[in-house]
Amino acid sequence: MLRTALLTTRGHIDLLRVASAACRRGC
């Protein structure tokens, strides 16, 4: 369970990072 939670958190962080990069380019 802990491993899945860590992977999910890491995935969310990656998504946020990608979103930030995309916003920097688009906005």
N, C-alpha and C positions, 0 to 999 in steps of 0.2 A: 504493500500500500504506500509506504513512504517513497519507494522508488518511483511509483507512478505519479505521486504528487510532485516530486522534484522534476520529473520529465515534463509534467503539465505546466509547472511554473516556468521552467526554462522555455517551453514553447510560447507561453504568453509573453515572456520578456523578449523573445526573438520577434514576435509579431509586433510588439510595441516599438522595437528598434527599427523594423522595416517600415512601420507606419510613420515614424518620425523622419526617416530618410526620405520617404515618398512625399511627405508634407513639405519638407525642406525644399525639395525639387519643385513640387506643384505650387505650393503657396509662395 
